[in-house]
Amino acid sequence: MTLLGELTVEEPQLRLEAANGRRALEVVLGLPAAEAVVKLRFGRPSCEPLARLIEKALAQAERAGELIVTGGAIEAAEDIVRVRRKAHGKADWIASPTSWVRIELRPAGLVASSPDFLPEAPTALESPDVTVEDADVLGALRDVIDPDLGVNIVDLGFVRRIALEGDVTVLTMTLTSPACPLAAQVEKQIRRRLRGPVRVEWVWSPAWRPSDISEGGRWELSAIGFSF
């Protein structure tokens, strides 16, 4: 139920399998938040990601007194995909499941004020097509090479959209994961290749997948040891 004074914490992409998260959340419903953290960390089933999220709520509401875990929702989100290097120059992909997680807490003793309601988990945006306003831009971007994979960012599927706003070229870009450390290097290459002012907007939903790679990109990666 929605409660007066309730506190909610939400993560759009927590590294957690949705089914496991739901089971763990059911175990701690109705418990004081501090007790729920201990149970999630050391009990069965344990769930460290949920424990950390509840700790985050406790840090935000340190003056609210005792908090009770009253509800929440957990839905599967986009996997995080990263490269796994193997011996002899081989490589493939590792997909880590994530979930959209919402946890509700309230100070002990508060009463319900309205009927039960939880919003649906946000759905991932449909994979946008690259809108080519200027063919020269796309051609130039094929000269921008991912420093780790050795393939251009167009064939890797990193370019989500190209648009022109006046004299500014606006690129909507992604990488293999939000944790990828190469964004600054890729953006530096882009600015060297394109003429005029450029704005790069990084997006992570929907998450990049190996299926975004073009046929040519797959051929290049297969030649250096990647499997699909």
Residue frames relative to the residue before (quaternion, step in Angstrom):
aa qw qx qy qz dx dy dz
M 1.0000 0.0000 0.0000 0.0000 0.00 0.00 0.00
T 0.4790 -0.6375 0.5129 0.3179 3.57 -1.18 0.55
L 0.1311 -0.8417 0.5238 0.0097 3.57 -0.63 1.10
L 0.5609 -0.5829 0.4636 0.3616 3.53 -1.16 0.63
G 0.8383 0.1841 -0.1427 0.4929 3.54 -0.91 0.92
E 0.4016 0.7360 -0.4781 0.2616 3.58 1.17 0.20
L 0.2712 -0.7347 0.6034 0.1502 3.52 -1.25 0.57
T 0.0837 -0.7888 0.6063 0.0564 3.57 -0.97 0.81
V 0.1103 -0.7410 0.6570 0.0846 3.52 -1.20 0.68
E 0.0654 -0.8160 0.5736 -0.0300 3.54 -0.95 0.90
E 0.0523 -0.7635 0.6432 0.0244 3.54 -1.11 0.80
P 0.3673 -0.7668 0.4778 0.2207 3.63 -0.67 1.01
Q 0.8114 0.1051 -0.0194 0.5746 3.60 1.12 -0.54
L 0.0857 0.8013 -0.5786 0.1258 3.56 0.37 1.31
R 0.4460 -0.6894 0.4953 0.2835 3.60 -0.89 0.90
L 0.4095 0.6728 -0.4681 0.4006 3.51 0.08 1.39
E 0.3850 -0.6829 0.5615 0.2648 3.60 -0.99 0.78
A 0.5470 -0.6683 0.3940 0.3145 3.56 -0.76 1.07
A 0.6691 0.5092 -0.3171 0.4388 3.61 0.83 -0.93
N 0.6613 0.4928 -0.3079 0.4744 3.59 0.95 -0.84
G 0.6466 0.5294 -0.3200 0.4463 3.56 1.01 -0.80
R 0.6461 0.5198 -0.3263 0.4537 3.58 0.96 -0.83
R 0.6458 0.5171 -0.3264 0.4572 3.59 0.96 -0.85
A 0.6725 0.4949 -0.3001 0.4612 3.57 0.93 -0.89
L 0.6450 0.5268 -0.3262 0.4474 3.59 0.98 -0.80
E 0.6238 0.5503 -0.3388 0.4396 3.59 0.99 -0.80
V 0.6417 0.5535 -0.3215 0.4226 3.57 1.04 -0.82
V 0.7816 0.3584 -0.1830 0.4767 3.61 0.97 -0.79
L 0.3988 0.7060 -0.4993 0.3054 3.63 1.19 0.08
G 0.7951 0.2726 -0.2289 0.4911 3.56 -0.89 0.98
L 0.6000 0.5651 -0.3633 0.4344 3.59 1.24 -0.15
P 0.5582 -0.5374 0.4882 0.4015 3.58 -1.21 0.37
A 0.6128 -0.6101 0.3560 0.3542 3.54 -0.98 0.86
A 0.6542 0.5136 -0.3271 0.4486 3.60 0.90 -0.86
E 0.6551 0.4940 -0.3075 0.4820 3.58 1.02 -0.80
A 0.6208 0.5468 -0.3372 0.4494 3.58 1.07 -0.76
V 0.6265 0.5387 -0.3390 0.4499 3.60 0.99 -0.81
V 0.6645 0.4987 -0.3045 0.4658 3.59 0.91 -0.93
K 0.6659 0.5081 -0.3047 0.4534 3.58 0.93 -0.89
L 0.6728 0.4931 -0.2919 0.4680 3.59 0.99 -0.85
R 0.6977 0.4799 -0.2709 0.4578 3.55 1.09 -0.66
F 0.8285 0.2160 -0.0736 0.5114 3.58 0.93 -0.86
G 0.6310 0.5527 -0.3411 0.4244 3.61 1.22 -0.23
R 0.4256 -0.6481 0.5512 0.3082 3.53 -1.32 -0.42
P 0.5027 -0.3162 -0.7932 0.1349 1.49 -1.39 2.08
S 0.3938 -0.6941 0.5445 0.2583 3.57 -1.03 0.73
C 0.0165 0.7924 -0.6090 0.0322 3.56 -1.16 0.60
E 0.2267 -0.8278 0.5023 0.1053 3.55 0.14 1.31
P 0.6359 0.5293 -0.3716 0.4211 3.70 0.86 -0.72
L 0.6660 0.4749 -0.3126 0.4829 3.62 0.96 -0.79
A 0.6051 0.5544 -0.3586 0.4448 3.58 1.03 -0.73
R 0.6739 0.4884 -0.3022 0.4648 3.59 0.91 -0.88
L 0.6436 0.5261 -0.3322 0.4456 3.59 1.02 -0.75
I 0.6548 0.4851 -0.3158 0.4860 3.60 0.99 -0.75
E 0.6035 0.5385 -0.3546 0.4692 3.59 1.07 -0.66
K 0.6086 0.5480 -0.3434 0.4598 3.58 1.07 -0.73
A 0.6465 0.5091 -0.3149 0.4730 3.60 1.00 -0.82
L 0.6425 0.5225 -0.3239 0.4575 3.58 0.97 -0.81
A 0.6484 0.5139 -0.3173 0.4635 3.57 1.03 -0.77
Q 0.6635 0.5055 -0.3027 0.4611 3.59 1.06 -0.74
A 0.7934 0.2728 -0.1106 0.5327 3.59 1.09 -0.69
E 0.1122 0.8563 -0.4988 0.0726 3.56 0.99 0.83
R 0.7206 0.4164 -0.2538 0.4930 3.62 1.18 -0.43
A 0.5216 0.6750 -0.3973 0.3383 3.58 1.26 0.05
G 0.5093 -0.6301 0.4388 0.3886 3.60 1.23 -0.07
E 0.7718 -0.3312 0.2426 0.4855 3.55 -1.22 -0.40
L 0.1877 -0.7781 0.5936 0.0832 3.55 -0.91 0.99
I 0.2296 -0.7556 0.6027 0.1148 3.53 -1.12 0.82
V 0.3993 -0.6770 0.5600 0.2620 3.59 -1.03 0.79
T 0.0778 -0.8590 0.5059 -0.0050 3.58 -0.37 1.23
G 0.8138 -0.1374 0.1076 0.5544 3.61 1.09 -0.35
G 0.0988 0.7976 -0.5932 0.0469 3.50 -1.32 -0.20
A 0.2226 -0.7454 0.6094 0.1533 3.52 -1.34 -0.08
I 0.0608 -0.7800 0.6228 0.0094 3.54 -1.11 0.77
E 0.0324 0.7938 -0.6034 0.0689 3.57 -0.75 1.11
A 0.5686 -0.5991 0.4408 0.3514 3.55 -1.10 0.69
A 0.1473 -0.7676 0.6201 0.0678 3.57 -1.05 0.88
E 0.7316 -0.4036 0.3044 0.4574 3.57 -1.32 -0.14
D 0.4887 -0.6382 0.5071 0.3111 3.58 -1.07 0.74
I 0.3457 -0.6655 0.6103 0.2553 3.54 -1.28 0.47
V 0.1404 -0.8109 0.5670 0.0343 3.57 -0.68 1.12
R 0.0518 0.7933 -0.6046 0.0498 3.57 -0.90 0.92
V 0.5796 -0.6009 0.4389 0.3322 3.53 -1.31 0.40
R 0.1108 -0.7573 0.6378 0.0863 3.57 -1.11 0.76
R 0.2569 -0.7709 0.5689 0.1266 3.55 -0.67 1.15
K 0.1566 -0.7829 0.5974 0.0756 3.56 -1.00 0.86
A 0.6747 -0.4659 0.3677 0.4388 3.54 -1.32 -0.03
H 0.8221 0.2649 -0.1977 0.4636 3.54 -1.32 0.41
G 0.6834 -0.5327 0.2851 0.4098 3.58 1.03 0.76
K 0.4910 0.6545 -0.4413 0.3686 3.61 1.22 0.17
A 0.0010 0.7894 -0.6138 0.0061 3.55 -1.23 0.47
D 0.0042 0.7703 -0.6368 -0.0316 3.54 -1.25 0.42
W 0.5692 -0.6090 0.4465 0.3251 3.57 -1.27 -0.30
I 0.1904 -0.7414 0.6304 0.1290 3.56 -1.15 0.68
A 0.1428 -0.7812 0.6042 0.0658 3.58 -0.85 1.01
S 0.1398 -0.7876 0.5978 0.0530 3.58 -0.72 1.11
P 0.3968 -0.7320 0.4933 0.2516 3.61 -0.66 1.04
T 0.0700 -0.7750 0.6260 0.0511 3.56 -1.16 0.66
S 0.1981 -0.7748 0.5903 0.1094 3.55 -1.30 0.34
W 0.3989 -0.6192 0.6099 0.2924 3.50 -1.33 0.51
V 0.0366 -0.8260 0.5604 -0.0480 3.56 -0.66 1.16
R 0.0107 -0.7592 0.6507 -0.0103 3.52 -1.02 0.91
I 0.0429 -0.7870 0.6154 -0.0004 3.58 -0.84 1.01
E 0.1930 -0.7816 0.5875 0.0824 3.56 -0.95 0.96
L 0.0187 -0.7783 0.6273 -0.0193 3.53 -1.03 0.91
R 0.0661 -0.7866 0.6104 0.0650 3.57 -1.22 0.38
P 0.5741 -0.5533 0.4542 0.3974 3.57 -1.18 0.43
A 0.5712 -0.6076 0.4251 0.3519 3.57 -0.99 0.80
G 0.7848 0.3596 -0.2604 0.4324 3.57 -1.05 0.81
L 0.5602 0.5953 -0.4139 0.4007 3.61 1.14 -0.18
V 0.3319 -0.7553 0.5375 0.1744 3.56 -1.16 0.62
A 0.6302 -0.5557 0.3919 0.3747 3.55 -1.25 0.44
S 0.2035 -0.7984 0.5575 0.1017 3.56 -1.08 0.74
S 0.8105 0.0661 -0.0184 0.5818 3.63 1.15 -0.39
P 0.6776 -0.5026 0.3300 0.4234 3.61 -1.22 0.32
D 0.6616 -0.5165 0.3883 0.3804 3.49 -1.34 0.48
F 0.1736 0.7743 -0.5934 0.1353 3.55 -0.88 0.96
L 0.0508 0.7578 -0.6497 0.0321 3.52 -0.99 0.91
P 0.4346 -0.6948 0.4951 0.2885 3.61 -0.80 0.88
E 0.5465 -0.5956 0.4706 0.3537 3.53 -1.20 0.51
A 0.5826 -0.5641 0.4452 0.3796 3.53 -1.18 0.55
P 0.5169 -0.6363 0.4580 0.3437 3.60 -0.98 0.72
T 0.3541 -0.7283 0.5440 0.2197 3.54 -0.94 0.82
A 0.5474 -0.6167 0.4535 0.3382 3.56 -1.10 0.70
L 0.5462 -0.6015 0.4716 0.3429 3.53 -1.11 0.67
E 0.5241 -0.5969 0.4878 0.3620 3.55 -1.10 0.57
S 0.5786 -0.5984 0.4205 0.3610 3.55 -1.04 0.77
P 0.2937 -0.7904 0.5079 0.1766 3.59 -0.43 1.16
D 0.4314 -0.6662 0.5384 0.2831 3.54 -1.12 0.66
V 0.4983 -0.6143 0.5094 0.3388 3.55 -1.20 0.49
T 0.2022 -0.7721 0.5948 0.0954 3.55 -0.66 1.14
V 0.1709 -0.8189 0.5423 0.0782 3.59 -0.34 1.20
E 0.1508 -0.7924 0.5892 0.0476 3.56 -0.34 1.29
D 0.7917 0.1126 -0.0241 0.6000 3.54 1.12 -0.66
A 0.3778 -0.7633 0.4780 0.2148 3.60 -0.36 1.24
D 0.5963 0.5788 -0.3680 0.4172 3.59 1.10 -0.60
V 0.6084 0.5593 -0.3552 0.4369 3.58 1.08 -0.70
L 0.6758 0.4903 -0.2972 0.4631 3.57 0.84 -0.98
G 0.6382 0.5260 -0.3291 0.4557 3.57 0.99 -0.78
A 0.6580 0.5057 -0.3101 0.4639 3.58 0.98 -0.84
L 0.6529 0.5298 -0.3190 0.4373 3.57 1.01 -0.78
R 0.5823 0.5721 -0.3801 0.4350 3.60 1.18 -0.38
D 0.6354 0.4988 -0.3353 0.4847 3.58 1.27 -0.13
V 0.5692 0.5581 -0.3876 0.4629 3.59 1.31 0.00
I 0.1371 -0.8324 0.5367 0.0154 3.57 -0.44 1.26
D 0.4511 -0.6504 0.5374 0.2909 3.56 -0.98 0.87
P 0.4420 -0.7385 0.4321 0.2694 3.64 -0.56 1.10
D 0.6939 0.4759 -0.2785 0.4631 3.59 1.11 -0.60
L 0.7791 0.3646 -0.1769 0.4783 3.57 0.84 -1.01
G 0.3721 -0.7698 0.4596 0.2405 3.60 1.18 -0.40
V 0.6150 0.4944 -0.3463 0.5074 3.60 1.23 0.45
N 0.5583 -0.6278 0.4119 0.3529 3.59 -1.05 0.68
I 0.6156 -0.6210 0.3648 0.3200 3.53 -1.16 0.76
V 0.5796 0.5656 -0.3855 0.4422 3.61 1.18 -0.38
D 0.7107 0.4416 -0.2623 0.4807 3.60 0.81 -1.00
L 0.6295 0.5227 -0.3437 0.4609 3.60 1.14 -0.45
G 0.4749 -0.6921 0.4316 0.3304 3.60 1.22 -0.27
F 0.4085 0.7332 -0.4562 0.2957 3.58 1.21 0.43
V 0.6564 0.4867 -0.3157 0.4822 3.61 1.18 -0.47
R 0.1861 -0.8192 0.5372 0.0760 3.57 -0.40 1.22
R 0.8063 -0.0707 0.0949 0.5796 3.58 0.97 -0.78
I 0.1227 -0.7487 0.6462 0.0834 3.55 -1.21 0.68
A 0.0956 0.7894 -0.6011 0.0802 3.57 -0.84 0.94
L 0.2869 -0.7270 0.5945 0.1890 3.54 -1.26 0.43
E 0.0588 -0.7684 0.6372 0.0110 3.57 -0.86 1.04
G 0.7764 -0.1352 0.0383 0.6143 3.53 0.07 1.31
D 0.7707 -0.2764 0.2242 0.5286 3.57 -0.64 -1.10
V 0.5591 0.6014 -0.3831 0.4231 3.59 1.28 0.17
T 0.2649 -0.7301 0.6088 0.1615 3.57 -0.92 0.96
V 0.1266 -0.8010 0.5843 0.0307 3.57 -0.64 1.17
L 0.0898 -0.7986 0.5951 0.0093 3.55 -0.66 1.15
T 0.1793 -0.7304 0.6480 0.1201 3.55 -0.97 0.91
M 0.0255 -0.8424 0.5314 -0.0857 3.54 -0.45 1.30
T 0.0769 -0.7522 0.6470 0.0979 3.51 -1.35 0.32
L 0.2217 -0.7321 0.6174 0.1835 3.56 -1.36 0.02
T 0.7526 -0.4017 0.2463 0.4600 3.58 -1.23 0.01
S 0.7865 -0.1060 0.0535 0.6061 3.62 1.14 -0.51
P 0.6304 -0.5389 0.3870 0.4030 3.61 -1.18 0.39
A 0.6666 0.5121 -0.3007 0.4505 3.58 1.18 -0.52
C 0.4207 0.7145 -0.4715 0.3001 3.60 1.24 -0.06
P 0.3408 -0.7849 0.4830 0.1861 3.63 -0.71 1.03
L 0.5957 0.6422 -0.3286 0.3531 3.59 1.27 -0.11
A 0.3739 0.7629 -0.4763 0.2266 3.61 1.24 -0.05
A 0.6705 0.5055 -0.3123 0.4442 3.59 0.87 -0.91
Q 0.6552 0.5075 -0.3172 0.4610 3.61 0.99 -0.81
V 0.6503 0.5085 -0.3155 0.4680 3.57 0.97 -0.85
E 0.6681 0.4983 -0.3081 0.4587 3.58 0.89 -0.89
K 0.6202 0.5373 -0.3454 0.4555 3.60 1.03 -0.69
Q 0.6419 0.5098 -0.3198 0.4753 3.58 1.00 -0.81
I 0.6292 0.5500 -0.3330 0.4367 3.58 0.95 -0.89
R 0.6931 0.4849 -0.2852 0.4507 3.56 0.84 -0.97
R 0.6293 0.5183 -0.3387 0.4698 3.58 1.14 -0.55
R 0.7105 0.4825 -0.2588 0.4421 3.59 1.01 -0.80
L 0.7397 0.4009 -0.2236 0.4921 3.59 1.03 -0.74
R 0.3836 -0.7088 0.5461 0.2283 3.52 -1.10 0.71
G 0.7860 0.3158 -0.2267 0.4807 3.56 -1.11 0.63
P 0.7157 -0.4523 0.3137 0.4298 3.59 -1.33 0.06
V 0.1029 -0.7888 0.6059 0.0076 3.55 -1.05 0.89
R 0.0732 -0.7592 0.6435 0.0647 3.56 -1.12 0.73
V 0.1523 -0.7906 0.5901 0.0592 3.56 -0.75 1.10
E 0.1020 -0.7852 0.6102 0.0265 3.57 -0.77 1.08
W 0.2176 -0.7976 0.5537 0.0988 3.58 -0.56 1.20
V 0.0325 -0.7932 0.6079 -0.0173 3.57 -0.87 0.98
W 0.2167 -0.8031 0.5484 0.0851 3.58 -1.13 0.68
S 0.7224 0.3240 -0.2442 0.5599 3.58 1.23 0.14
P 0.4485 -0.2746 -0.8320 0.1768 1.50 -1.40 2.07
A 0.5828 -0.6036 0.4174 0.3490 3.54 -1.14 0.65
W 0.5466 -0.5998 0.4725 0.3438 3.55 -1.19 0.62
R 0.0754 -0.7798 0.6207 0.0328 3.55 -1.15 0.75
P 0.6269 -0.5365 0.3896 0.4092 3.61 -1.13 0.42
S 0.5945 0.5794 -0.3685 0.4184 3.61 1.14 -0.51
D 0.5666 0.5965 -0.3825 0.4205 3.61 1.26 -0.23
I 0.5540 0.6210 -0.3923 0.3919 3.60 1.22 -0.37
S 0.4670 -0.6786 0.4930 0.2800 3.57 -0.98 0.86
E 0.6811 -0.4702 0.3560 0.4339 3.56 -1.30 0.22
G 0.6534 0.5143 -0.3091 0.4616 3.56 1.00 -0.83
G 0.6491 0.5182 -0.3127 0.4608 3.56 1.02 -0.80
R 0.6275 0.5308 -0.3309 0.4636 3.58 1.06 -0.75
W 0.6344 0.5305 -0.3297 0.4555 3.55 0.99 -0.85
E 0.6684 0.5030 -0.3064 0.4543 3.58 0.90 -0.92
L 0.6836 0.4819 -0.2920 0.4640 3.59 0.92 -0.88
S 0.6187 0.5403 -0.3403 0.4578 3.57 1.05 -0.74
A 0.6412 0.5456 -0.3213 0.4336 3.57 1.05 -0.77
I 0.7440 0.3549 -0.2281 0.5182 3.62 1.15 -0.46
G 0.7556 -0.4634 0.1995 0.4177 3.57 1.18 0.51
F 0.5114 0.6362 -0.4445 0.3691 3.63 1.19 0.03
S 0.1972 -0.7519 0.6143 0.1356 3.55 -1.20 0.61
F 0.2103 -0.7800 0.5819 0.0942 3.57 -1.17 0.66
